[in-house]
Amino acid sequence: MVRVASIAVAFSLLAAPALAQGESSVSRALGYAPADQSPSASWEARFGAGAANPGGRESGLLNFGGELLTPRIATLSDRIANAFVPRFHLGSSLNLNGTQYAYAGATWTVDISQAFFVEASLGAAVNNGKTAGVVPENRLNLGCNTGARGAAALGYRLNDRWSLIATMEHFSASNCSDNLAAGTGAPRGPSNFGARLGYTF
């Protein structure tokens, strides 16, 4: 019994530095670090699905999304200041029976805790939606094929690599207000709600 206890103590002493290093690497992989450490650079890929434009045209359709985020353009030792440093993103929103668009822009991430975070994104987008002329009753009239995309997200880090993110995104067609189609009203872009799984690498 004493021999077993001695082996356990020895193993614990030997493993402690590795565990501490592992915890540090977890924090760094998440882009989270205590104030005296700098978060490491990391890329992230996200994929998911959700509901397309609930309550409006194209509602009831399944929407798929994918996104690639770069590391922050700089890393700061202070987490509050670091939240104002953006990452860049490139992504797409795919609706098999409705409007599809691709987008690029900047994302700002704010850590609420080591596990929870919130995000805001803004950028430019292009779509293949209906723009004028004859627009089917079940399709949105976007007015034009270019616009802006804004998004908000609430995320939870499952571990050092995986995150689950609830998302809300909107394609803005406000700059197309003069391009009207009969019976469709002012151009309006889709607002999609869903969830994505993120992988940090």
PyMOL commands that place a pseudoatom at each C-alpha (Angstrom):
pseudoatom trace, name=CA, resn=MET, resi=1, chain=A, elem=C, hetatm=0, pos=[0.000, 0.000, 0.000]
pseudoatom trace, name=CA, resn=VAL, resi=2, chain=A, elem=C, hetatm=0, pos=[2.817, 2.369, 0.888]
pseudoatom trace, name=CA, resn=ARG, resi=3, chain=A, elem=C, hetatm=0, pos=[4.538, 1.478, -2.389]
pseudoatom trace, name=CA, resn=VAL, resi=4, chain=A, elem=C, hetatm=0, pos=[1.382, 2.292, -4.365]
pseudoatom trace, name=CA, resn=ALA, resi=5, chain=A, elem=C, hetatm=0, pos=[0.987, 5.613, -2.555]
pseudoatom trace, name=CA, resn=SER, resi=6, chain=A, elem=C, hetatm=0, pos=[4.631, 6.467, -3.201]
pseudoatom trace, name=CA, resn=ILE, resi=7, chain=A, elem=C, hetatm=0, pos=[4.251, 5.721, -6.901]
pseudoatom trace, name=CA, resn=ALA, resi=8, chain=A, elem=C, hetatm=0, pos=[1.084, 7.866, -7.047]
pseudoatom trace, name=CA, resn=VAL, resi=9, chain=A, elem=C, hetatm=0, pos=[2.830, 10.802, -5.351]
pseudoatom trace, name=CA, resn=ALA, resi=10, chain=A, elem=C, hetatm=0, pos=[5.829, 10.511, -7.647]
pseudoatom trace, name=CA, resn=PHE, resi=11, chain=A, elem=C, hetatm=0, pos=[3.593, 10.370, -10.715]
pseudoatom trace, name=CA, resn=SER, resi=12, chain=A, elem=C, hetatm=0, pos=[1.668, 13.452, -9.544]
pseudoatom trace, name=CA, resn=LEU, resi=13, chain=A, elem=C, hetatm=0, pos=[4.873, 15.428, -9.036]
pseudoatom trace, name=CA, resn=LEU, resi=14, chain=A, elem=C, hetatm=0, pos=[6.137, 14.460, -12.470]
pseudoatom trace, name=CA, resn=ALA, resi=15, chain=A, elem=C, hetatm=0, pos=[2.802, 15.182, -14.169]
pseudoatom trace, name=CA, resn=ALA, resi=16, chain=A, elem=C, hetatm=0, pos=[2.138, 18.571, -12.534]
pseudoatom trace, name=CA, resn=PRO, resi=17, chain=A, elem=C, hetatm=0, pos=[4.346, 20.641, -14.891]
pseudoatom trace, name=CA, resn=ALA, resi=18, chain=A, elem=C, hetatm=0, pos=[2.827, 18.938, -17.929]
pseudoatom trace, name=CA, resn=LEU, resi=19, chain=A, elem=C, hetatm=0, pos=[-0.697, 19.573, -16.678]
pseudoatom trace, name=CA, resn=ALA, resi=20, chain=A, elem=C, hetatm=0, pos=[0.099, 23.218, -15.968]
pseudoatom trace, name=CA, resn=GLN, resi=21, chain=A, elem=C, hetatm=0, pos=[1.577, 23.567, -19.436]
pseudoatom trace, name=CA, resn=GLY, resi=22, chain=A, elem=C, hetatm=0, pos=[-1.527, 21.889, -20.867]
pseudoatom trace, name=CA, resn=GLU, resi=23, chain=A, elem=C, hetatm=0, pos=[-3.820, 24.360, -19.119]
pseudoatom trace, name=CA, resn=SER, resi=24, chain=A, elem=C, hetatm=0, pos=[-1.707, 27.218, -20.431]
pseudoatom trace, name=CA, resn=SER, resi=25, chain=A, elem=C, hetatm=0, pos=[-1.879, 25.835, -23.974]
pseudoatom trace, name=CA, resn=VAL, resi=26, chain=A, elem=C, hetatm=0, pos=[-5.653, 25.459, -23.639]
pseudoatom trace, name=CA, resn=SER, resi=27, chain=A, elem=C, hetatm=0, pos=[-5.983, 29.131, -22.708]
pseudoatom trace, name=CA, resn=ARG, resi=28, chain=A, elem=C, hetatm=0, pos=[-3.689, 30.146, -25.529]
pseudoatom trace, name=CA, resn=ALA, resi=29, chain=A, elem=C, hetatm=0, pos=[-5.537, 28.025, -28.084]
pseudoatom trace, name=CA, resn=LEU, resi=30, chain=A, elem=C, hetatm=0, pos=[-8.767, 29.717, -27.058]
pseudoatom trace, name=CA, resn=GLY, resi=31, chain=A, elem=C, hetatm=0, pos=[-7.269, 33.150, -27.551]
pseudoatom trace, name=CA, resn=TYR, resi=32, chain=A, elem=C, hetatm=0, pos=[-7.801, 33.704, -23.840]
pseudoatom trace, name=CA, resn=ALA, resi=33, chain=A, elem=C, hetatm=0, pos=[-4.985, 34.428, -21.410]
pseudoatom trace, name=CA, resn=PRO, resi=34, chain=A, elem=C, hetatm=0, pos=[-4.404, 36.104, -18.047]
pseudoatom trace, name=CA, resn=ALA, resi=35, chain=A, elem=C, hetatm=0, pos=[-3.380, 39.746, -18.185]
pseudoatom trace, name=CA, resn=ASP, resi=36, chain=A, elem=C, hetatm=0, pos=[0.320, 38.904, -17.970]
pseudoatom trace, name=CA, resn=GLN, resi=37, chain=A, elem=C, hetatm=0, pos=[0.224, 36.598, -21.019]
pseudoatom trace, name=CA, resn=SER, resi=38, chain=A, elem=C, hetatm=0, pos=[-0.345, 37.226, -24.700]
pseudoatom trace, name=CA, resn=PRO, resi=39, chain=A, elem=C, hetatm=0, pos=[-2.983, 35.104, -26.483]
pseudoatom trace, name=CA, resn=SER, resi=40, chain=A, elem=C, hetatm=0, pos=[-1.550, 32.994, -29.281]
pseudoatom trace, name=CA, resn=ALA, resi=41, chain=A, elem=C, hetatm=0, pos=[-2.536, 33.447, -32.904]
pseudoatom trace, name=CA, resn=SER, resi=42, chain=A, elem=C, hetatm=0, pos=[-5.040, 30.891, -34.149]
pseudoatom trace, name=CA, resn=TRP, resi=43, chain=A, elem=C, hetatm=0, pos=[-7.244, 30.232, -37.173]
pseudoatom trace, name=CA, resn=GLU, resi=44, chain=A, elem=C, hetatm=0, pos=[-10.828, 29.025, -36.820]
pseudoatom trace, name=CA, resn=ALA, resi=45, chain=A, elem=C, hetatm=0, pos=[-13.247, 27.223, -39.144]
pseudoatom trace, name=CA, resn=ARG, resi=46, chain=A, elem=C, hetatm=0, pos=[-16.995, 27.235, -38.476]
pseudoatom trace, name=CA, resn=PHE, resi=47, chain=A, elem=C, hetatm=0, pos=[-19.842, 25.256, -40.030]
pseudoatom trace, name=CA, resn=GLY, resi=48, chain=A, elem=C, hetatm=0, pos=[-23.512, 25.052, -39.145]
pseudoatom trace, name=CA, resn=ALA, resi=49, chain=A, elem=C, hetatm=0, pos=[-27.159, 25.368, -40.102]
pseudoatom trace, name=CA, resn=GLY, resi=50, chain=A, elem=C, hetatm=0, pos=[-30.223, 27.346, -39.151]
pseudoatom trace, name=CA, resn=ALA, resi=51, chain=A, elem=C, hetatm=0, pos=[-33.528, 28.883, -40.190]
pseudoatom trace, name=CA, resn=ALA, resi=52, chain=A, elem=C, hetatm=0, pos=[-33.696, 31.259, -43.127]
pseudoatom trace, name=CA, resn=ASN, resi=53, chain=A, elem=C, hetatm=0, pos=[-35.501, 34.571, -42.596]
pseudoatom trace, name=CA, resn=PRO, resi=54, chain=A, elem=C, hetatm=0, pos=[-38.133, 33.399, -40.051]
pseudoatom trace, name=CA, resn=GLY, resi=55, chain=A, elem=C, hetatm=0, pos=[-41.507, 35.112, -40.446]
pseudoatom trace, name=CA, resn=GLY, resi=56, chain=A, elem=C, hetatm=0, pos=[-40.811, 36.504, -43.905]
pseudoatom trace, name=CA, resn=ARG, resi=57, chain=A, elem=C, hetatm=0, pos=[-40.276, 35.429, -47.491]
pseudoatom trace, name=CA, resn=GLU, resi=58, chain=A, elem=C, hetatm=0, pos=[-38.062, 32.357, -47.795]
pseudoatom trace, name=CA, resn=SER, resi=59, chain=A, elem=C, hetatm=0, pos=[-38.958, 31.410, -44.213]
pseudoatom trace, name=CA, resn=GLY, resi=60, chain=A, elem=C, hetatm=0, pos=[-39.134, 27.722, -43.392]
pseudoatom trace, name=CA, resn=LEU, resi=61, chain=A, elem=C, hetatm=0, pos=[-36.069, 26.929, -45.494]
pseudoatom trace, name=CA, resn=LEU, resi=62, chain=A, elem=C, hetatm=0, pos=[-32.924, 25.359, -44.111]
pseudoatom trace, name=CA, resn=ASN, resi=63, chain=A, elem=C, hetatm=0, pos=[-29.858, 27.575, -44.312]
pseudoatom trace, name=CA, resn=PHE, resi=64, chain=A, elem=C, hetatm=0, pos=[-26.245, 26.343, -44.201]
pseudoatom trace, name=CA, resn=GLY, resi=65, chain=A, elem=C, hetatm=0, pos=[-23.258, 28.495, -43.294]
pseudoatom trace, name=CA, resn=GLY, resi=66, chain=A, elem=C, hetatm=0, pos=[-19.489, 28.215, -43.265]
pseudoatom trace, name=CA, resn=GLU, resi=67, chain=A, elem=C, hetatm=0, pos=[-16.807, 30.644, -42.218]
pseudoatom trace, name=CA, resn=LEU, resi=68, chain=A, elem=C, hetatm=0, pos=[-13.025, 30.905, -41.885]
pseudoatom trace, name=CA, resn=LEU, resi=69, chain=A, elem=C, hetatm=0, pos=[-11.550, 33.374, -39.379]
pseudoatom trace, name=CA, resn=THR, resi=70, chain=A, elem=C, hetatm=0, pos=[-7.944, 34.542, -39.305]
pseudoatom trace, name=CA, resn=PRO, resi=71, chain=A, elem=C, hetatm=0, pos=[-5.917, 35.195, -36.149]
pseudoatom trace, name=CA, resn=ARG, resi=72, chain=A, elem=C, hetatm=0, pos=[-6.158, 38.698, -34.676]
pseudoatom trace, name=CA, resn=ILE, resi=73, chain=A, elem=C, hetatm=0, pos=[-4.021, 41.171, -36.595]
pseudoatom trace, name=CA, resn=ALA, resi=74, chain=A, elem=C, hetatm=0, pos=[-2.201, 41.838, -33.301]
pseudoatom trace, name=CA, resn=THR, resi=75, chain=A, elem=C, hetatm=0, pos=[-2.274, 40.340, -29.813]
pseudoatom trace, name=CA, resn=LEU, resi=76, chain=A, elem=C, hetatm=0, pos=[-2.312, 42.500, -26.711]
pseudoatom trace, name=CA, resn=SER, resi=77, chain=A, elem=C, hetatm=0, pos=[-1.543, 41.391, -23.175]
pseudoatom trace, name=CA, resn=ASP, resi=78, chain=A, elem=C, hetatm=0, pos=[-4.667, 43.051, -21.792]
pseudoatom trace, name=CA, resn=ARG, resi=79, chain=A, elem=C, hetatm=0, pos=[-7.826, 41.079, -22.612]
pseudoatom trace, name=CA, resn=ILE, resi=80, chain=A, elem=C, hetatm=0, pos=[-10.074, 44.153, -22.593]
pseudoatom trace, name=CA, resn=ALA, resi=81, chain=A, elem=C, hetatm=0, pos=[-7.887, 45.987, -25.084]
pseudoatom trace, name=CA, resn=ASN, resi=82, chain=A, elem=C, hetatm=0, pos=[-7.472, 42.792, -27.078]
pseudoatom trace, name=CA, resn=ALA, resi=83, chain=A, elem=C, hetatm=0, pos=[-11.239, 42.653, -27.650]
pseudoatom trace, name=CA, resn=PHE, resi=84, chain=A, elem=C, hetatm=0, pos=[-10.982, 45.745, -29.870]
pseudoatom trace, name=CA, resn=VAL, resi=85, chain=A, elem=C, hetatm=0, pos=[-8.475, 44.043, -32.173]
pseudoatom trace, name=CA, resn=PRO, resi=86, chain=A, elem=C, hetatm=0, pos=[-10.431, 42.367, -34.996]
pseudoatom trace, name=CA, resn=ARG, resi=87, chain=A, elem=C, hetatm=0, pos=[-10.051, 39.097, -36.814]
pseudoatom trace, name=CA, resn=PHE, resi=88, chain=A, elem=C, hetatm=0, pos=[-10.907, 38.913, -40.491]
pseudoatom trace, name=CA, resn=HIS, resi=89, chain=A, elem=C, hetatm=0, pos=[-13.431, 36.445, -41.853]
pseudoatom trace, name=CA, resn=LEU, resi=90, chain=A, elem=C, hetatm=0, pos=[-14.504, 34.935, -45.165]
pseudoatom trace, name=CA, resn=GLY, resi=91, chain=A, elem=C, hetatm=0, pos=[-17.738, 32.983, -45.369]
pseudoatom trace, name=CA, resn=SER, resi=92, chain=A, elem=C, hetatm=0, pos=[-20.910, 31.999, -47.161]
pseudoatom trace, name=CA, resn=SER, resi=93, chain=A, elem=C, hetatm=0, pos=[-24.600, 31.508, -46.436]
pseudoatom trace, name=CA, resn=LEU, resi=94, chain=A, elem=C, hetatm=0, pos=[-26.148, 28.754, -48.545]
pseudoatom trace, name=CA, resn=ASN, resi=95, chain=A, elem=C, hetatm=0, pos=[-29.891, 28.361, -48.934]
pseudoatom trace, name=CA, resn=LEU, resi=96, chain=A, elem=C, hetatm=0, pos=[-30.656, 25.531, -51.367]
pseudoatom trace, name=CA, resn=ASN, resi=97, chain=A, elem=C, hetatm=0, pos=[-34.043, 27.022, -52.353]
pseudoatom trace, name=CA, resn=GLY, resi=98, chain=A, elem=C, hetatm=0, pos=[-33.498, 30.700, -51.616]
pseudoatom trace, name=CA, resn=THR, resi=99, chain=A, elem=C, hetatm=0, pos=[-30.979, 33.507, -51.427]
pseudoatom trace, name=CA, resn=GLN, resi=100, chain=A, elem=C, hetatm=0, pos=[-27.304, 32.616, -51.179]
pseudoatom trace, name=CA, resn=TYR, resi=101, chain=A, elem=C, hetatm=0, pos=[-24.456, 35.012, -50.467]
pseudoatom trace, name=CA, resn=ALA, resi=102, chain=A, elem=C, hetatm=0, pos=[-20.735, 35.208, -49.811]
pseudoatom trace, name=CA, resn=TYR, resi=103, chain=A, elem=C, hetatm=0, pos=[-19.169, 37.751, -47.497]
pseudoatom trace, name=CA, resn=ALA, resi=104, chain=A, elem=C, hetatm=0, pos=[-15.914, 39.056, -46.047]
pseudoatom trace, name=CA, resn=GLY, resi=105, chain=A, elem=C, hetatm=0, pos=[-15.184, 41.470, -43.221]
pseudoatom trace, name=CA, resn=ALA, resi=106, chain=A, elem=C, hetatm=0, pos=[-14.040, 41.859, -39.638]
pseudoatom trace, name=CA, resn=THR, resi=107, chain=A, elem=C, hetatm=0, pos=[-15.089, 40.106, -36.403]
pseudoatom trace, name=CA, resn=TRP, resi=108, chain=A, elem=C, hetatm=0, pos=[-14.622, 41.414, -32.862]
pseudoatom trace, name=CA, resn=THR, resi=109, chain=A, elem=C, hetatm=0, pos=[-14.659, 38.856, -30.019]
pseudoatom trace, name=CA, resn=VAL, resi=110, chain=A, elem=C, hetatm=0, pos=[-15.225, 39.772, -26.363]
pseudoatom trace, name=CA, resn=ASP, resi=111, chain=A, elem=C, hetatm=0, pos=[-14.577, 37.139, -23.675]
pseudoatom trace, name=CA, resn=ILE, resi=112, chain=A, elem=C, hetatm=0, pos=[-17.251, 37.161, -20.982]
pseudoatom trace, name=CA, resn=SER, resi=113, chain=A, elem=C, hetatm=0, pos=[-15.374, 34.361, -19.216]
pseudoatom trace, name=CA, resn=GLN, resi=114, chain=A, elem=C, hetatm=0, pos=[-12.899, 31.715, -20.258]
pseudoatom trace, name=CA, resn=ALA, resi=115, chain=A, elem=C, hetatm=0, pos=[-15.807, 29.675, -21.656]
pseudoatom trace, name=CA, resn=PHE, resi=116, chain=A, elem=C, hetatm=0, pos=[-18.369, 32.248, -22.872]
pseudoatom trace, name=CA, resn=PHE, resi=117, chain=A, elem=C, hetatm=0, pos=[-17.840, 34.964, -25.467]
pseudoatom trace, name=CA, resn=VAL, resi=118, chain=A, elem=C, hetatm=0, pos=[-19.841, 37.346, -27.627]
pseudoatom trace, name=CA, resn=GLU, resi=119, chain=A, elem=C, hetatm=0, pos=[-19.054, 38.580, -31.110]
pseudoatom trace, name=CA, resn=ALA, resi=120, chain=A, elem=C, hetatm=0, pos=[-19.985, 41.274, -33.607]
pseudoatom trace, name=CA, resn=SER, resi=121, chain=A, elem=C, hetatm=0, pos=[-19.172, 41.086, -37.314]
pseudoatom trace, name=CA, resn=LEU, resi=122, chain=A, elem=C, hetatm=0, pos=[-19.461, 43.547, -40.180]
pseudoatom trace, name=CA, resn=GLY, resi=123, chain=A, elem=C, hetatm=0, pos=[-18.437, 43.351, -43.813]
pseudoatom trace, name=CA, resn=ALA, resi=124, chain=A, elem=C, hetatm=0, pos=[-19.325, 43.411, -47.498]
pseudoatom trace, name=CA, resn=ALA, resi=125, chain=A, elem=C, hetatm=0, pos=[-21.360, 40.714, -49.258]
pseudoatom trace, name=CA, resn=VAL, resi=126, chain=A, elem=C, hetatm=0, pos=[-22.568, 39.618, -52.683]
pseudoatom trace, name=CA, resn=ASN, resi=127, chain=A, elem=C, hetatm=0, pos=[-25.706, 37.542, -53.374]
pseudoatom trace, name=CA, resn=ASN, resi=128, chain=A, elem=C, hetatm=0, pos=[-27.394, 35.584, -56.148]
pseudoatom trace, name=CA, resn=GLY, resi=129, chain=A, elem=C, hetatm=0, pos=[-30.922, 36.511, -55.081]
pseudoatom trace, name=CA, resn=LYS, resi=130, chain=A, elem=C, hetatm=0, pos=[-33.798, 38.047, -56.996]
pseudoatom trace, name=CA, resn=THR, resi=131, chain=A, elem=C, hetatm=0, pos=[-33.146, 41.714, -57.707]
pseudoatom trace, name=CA, resn=ALA, resi=132, chain=A, elem=C, hetatm=0, pos=[-35.949, 43.137, -59.868]
pseudoatom trace, name=CA, resn=GLY, resi=133, chain=A, elem=C, hetatm=0, pos=[-38.524, 42.331, -62.511]
pseudoatom trace, name=CA, resn=VAL, resi=134, chain=A, elem=C, hetatm=0, pos=[-40.465, 39.157, -61.705]
pseudoatom trace, name=CA, resn=VAL, resi=135, chain=A, elem=C, hetatm=0, pos=[-39.909, 37.978, -58.133]
pseudoatom trace, name=CA, resn=PRO, resi=136, chain=A, elem=C, hetatm=0, pos=[-41.746, 34.785, -57.058]
pseudoatom trace, name=CA, resn=GLU, resi=137, chain=A, elem=C, hetatm=0, pos=[-44.046, 35.125, -54.034]
pseudoatom trace, name=CA, resn=ASN, resi=138, chain=A, elem=C, hetatm=0, pos=[-41.804, 32.878, -51.942]
pseudoatom trace, name=CA, resn=ARG, resi=139, chain=A, elem=C, hetatm=0, pos=[-38.595, 34.752, -52.734]
pseudoatom trace, name=CA, resn=LEU, resi=140, chain=A, elem=C, hetatm=0, pos=[-37.079, 37.935, -51.339]
pseudoatom trace, name=CA, resn=ASN, resi=141, chain=A, elem=C, hetatm=0, pos=[-36.524, 40.972, -53.548]
pseudoatom trace, name=CA, resn=LEU, resi=142, chain=A, elem=C, hetatm=0, pos=[-32.996, 42.105, -52.693]
pseudoatom trace, name=CA, resn=GLY, resi=143, chain=A, elem=C, hetatm=0, pos=[-32.901, 44.962, -55.190]
pseudoatom trace, name=CA, resn=CYS, resi=144, chain=A, elem=C, hetatm=0, pos=[-29.242, 44.418, -56.110]
pseudoatom trace, name=CA, resn=ASN, resi=145, chain=A, elem=C, hetatm=0, pos=[-26.523, 41.807, -55.804]
pseudoatom trace, name=CA, resn=THR, resi=146, chain=A, elem=C, hetatm=0, pos=[-24.195, 43.695, -53.453]
pseudoatom trace, name=CA, resn=GLY, resi=147, chain=A, elem=C, hetatm=0, pos=[-24.661, 44.901, -49.904]
pseudoatom trace, name=CA, resn=ALA, resi=148, chain=A, elem=C, hetatm=0, pos=[-23.435, 44.647, -46.333]
pseudoatom trace, name=CA, resn=ARG, resi=149, chain=A, elem=C, hetatm=0, pos=[-23.613, 41.776, -43.882]
pseudoatom trace, name=CA, resn=GLY, resi=150, chain=A, elem=C, hetatm=0, pos=[-23.829, 42.218, -40.116]
pseudoatom trace, name=CA, resn=ALA, resi=151, chain=A, elem=C, hetatm=0, pos=[-23.878, 39.460, -37.496]
pseudoatom trace, name=CA, resn=ALA, resi=152, chain=A, elem=C, hetatm=0, pos=[-23.986, 38.888, -33.754]
pseudoatom trace, name=CA, resn=ALA, resi=153, chain=A, elem=C, hetatm=0, pos=[-23.078, 35.696, -31.910]
pseudoatom trace, name=CA, resn=LEU, resi=154, chain=A, elem=C, hetatm=0, pos=[-22.980, 34.106, -28.475]
pseudoatom trace, name=CA, resn=GLY, resi=155, chain=A, elem=C, hetatm=0, pos=[-20.446, 31.320, -28.079]
pseudoatom trace, name=CA, resn=TYR, resi=156, chain=A, elem=C, hetatm=0, pos=[-19.435, 28.641, -25.608]
pseudoatom trace, name=CA, resn=ARG, resi=157, chain=A, elem=C, hetatm=0, pos=[-16.040, 26.935, -25.725]
pseudoatom trace, name=CA, resn=LEU, resi=158, chain=A, elem=C, hetatm=0, pos=[-16.525, 23.197, -25.289]
pseudoatom trace, name=CA, resn=ASN, resi=159, chain=A, elem=C, hetatm=0, pos=[-12.779, 22.595, -24.910]
pseudoatom trace, name=CA, resn=ASP, resi=160, chain=A, elem=C, hetatm=0, pos=[-9.472, 23.947, -26.187]
pseudoatom trace, name=CA, resn=ARG, resi=161, chain=A, elem=C, hetatm=0, pos=[-10.428, 23.365, -29.842]
pseudoatom trace, name=CA, resn=TRP, resi=162, chain=A, elem=C, hetatm=0, pos=[-14.204, 23.233, -30.223]
pseudoatom trace, name=CA, resn=SER, resi=163, chain=A, elem=C, hetatm=0, pos=[-16.826, 25.950, -29.728]
pseudoatom trace, name=CA, resn=LEU, resi=164, chain=A, elem=C, hetatm=0, pos=[-20.591, 26.095, -30.121]
pseudoatom trace, name=CA, resn=ILE, resi=165, chain=A, elem=C, hetatm=0, pos=[-21.867, 29.425, -31.436]
pseudoatom trace, name=CA, resn=ALA, resi=166, chain=A, elem=C, hetatm=0, pos=[-25.451, 30.723, -31.699]
pseudoatom trace, name=CA, resn=THR, resi=167, chain=A, elem=C, hetatm=0, pos=[-25.619, 33.172, -34.605]
pseudoatom trace, name=CA, resn=MET, resi=168, chain=A, elem=C, hetatm=0, pos=[-27.852, 35.873, -36.039]
pseudoatom trace, name=CA, resn=GLU, resi=169, chain=A, elem=C, hetatm=0, pos=[-26.918, 37.411, -39.396]
pseudoatom trace, name=CA, resn=HIS, resi=170, chain=A, elem=C, hetatm=0, pos=[-28.530, 39.915, -41.755]
pseudoatom trace, name=CA, resn=PHE, resi=171, chain=A, elem=C, hetatm=0, pos=[-27.843, 40.853, -45.354]
pseudoatom trace, name=CA, resn=SER, resi=172, chain=A, elem=C, hetatm=0, pos=[-28.632, 44.552, -45.713]
pseudoatom trace, name=CA, resn=ALA, resi=173, chain=A, elem=C, hetatm=0, pos=[-30.227, 45.713, -48.961]
pseudoatom trace, name=CA, resn=SER, resi=174, chain=A, elem=C, hetatm=0, pos=[-30.820, 49.284, -47.774]
pseudoatom trace, name=CA, resn=ASN, resi=175, chain=A, elem=C, hetatm=0, pos=[-28.606, 50.716, -50.519]
pseudoatom trace, name=CA, resn=CYS, resi=176, chain=A, elem=C, hetatm=0, pos=[-30.955, 49.166, -53.098]
pseudoatom trace, name=CA, resn=SER, resi=177, chain=A, elem=C, hetatm=0, pos=[-34.101, 51.029, -51.974]
pseudoatom trace, name=CA, resn=ASP, resi=178, chain=A, elem=C, hetatm=0, pos=[-34.672, 52.546, -55.423]
pseudoatom trace, name=CA, resn=ASN, resi=179, chain=A, elem=C, hetatm=0, pos=[-34.733, 49.182, -57.191]
pseudoatom trace, name=CA, resn=LEU, resi=180, chain=A, elem=C, hetatm=0, pos=[-38.310, 48.051, -56.629]
pseudoatom trace, name=CA, resn=ALA, resi=181, chain=A, elem=C, hetatm=0, pos=[-40.117, 45.045, -58.039]
pseudoatom trace, name=CA, resn=ALA, resi=182, chain=A, elem=C, hetatm=0, pos=[-43.870, 45.126, -58.483]
pseudoatom trace, name=CA, resn=GLY, resi=183, chain=A, elem=C, hetatm=0, pos=[-45.785, 43.778, -55.514]
pseudoatom trace, name=CA, resn=THR, resi=184, chain=A, elem=C, hetatm=0, pos=[-42.717, 43.052, -53.378]
pseudoatom trace, name=CA, resn=GLY, resi=185, chain=A, elem=C, hetatm=0, pos=[-42.259, 46.301, -51.482]
pseudoatom trace, name=CA, resn=ALA, resi=186, chain=A, elem=C, hetatm=0, pos=[-38.854, 47.777, -50.716]
pseudoatom trace, name=CA, resn=PRO, resi=187, chain=A, elem=C, hetatm=0, pos=[-35.840, 45.488, -51.185]
pseudoatom trace, name=CA, resn=ARG, resi=188, chain=A, elem=C, hetatm=0, pos=[-35.119, 43.425, -48.109]
pseudoatom trace, name=CA, resn=GLY, resi=189, chain=A, elem=C, hetatm=0, pos=[-32.273, 41.042, -47.376]
pseudoatom trace, name=CA, resn=PRO, resi=190, chain=A, elem=C, hetatm=0, pos=[-32.564, 37.818, -45.364]
pseudoatom trace, name=CA, resn=SER, resi=191, chain=A, elem=C, hetatm=0, pos=[-32.045, 37.546, -41.609]
pseudoatom trace, name=CA, resn=ASN, resi=192, chain=A, elem=C, hetatm=0, pos=[-30.864, 34.058, -40.677]
pseudoatom trace, name=CA, resn=PHE, resi=193, chain=A, elem=C, hetatm=0, pos=[-30.700, 32.430, -37.240]
pseudoatom trace, name=CA, resn=GLY, resi=194, chain=A, elem=C, hetatm=0, pos=[-28.780, 29.283, -36.413]
pseudoatom trace, name=CA, resn=ALA, resi=195, chain=A, elem=C, hetatm=0, pos=[-25.873, 27.574, -34.686]
pseudoatom trace, name=CA, resn=ARG, resi=196, chain=A, elem=C, hetatm=0, pos=[-22.343, 26.752, -35.777]
pseudoatom trace, name=CA, resn=LEU, resi=197, chain=A, elem=C, hetatm=0, pos=[-19.599, 24.490, -34.553]
pseudoatom trace, name=CA, resn=GLY, resi=198, chain=A, elem=C, hetatm=0, pos=[-16.173, 26.107, -34.525]
pseudoatom trace, name=CA, resn=TYR, resi=199, chain=A, elem=C, hetatm=0, pos=[-12.771, 24.394, -34.663]
pseudoatom trace, name=CA, resn=THR, resi=200, chain=A, elem=C, hetatm=0, pos=[-9.623, 26.304, -33.701]
pseudoatom trace, name=CA, resn=PHE, resi=201, chain=A, elem=C, hetatm=0, pos=[-6.341, 25.242, -35.293]
for i in range(1, 201): cmd.bond("trace and resi %d" % i, "trace and resi %d" % (i + 1))
show_as sticks, trace
zoom trace
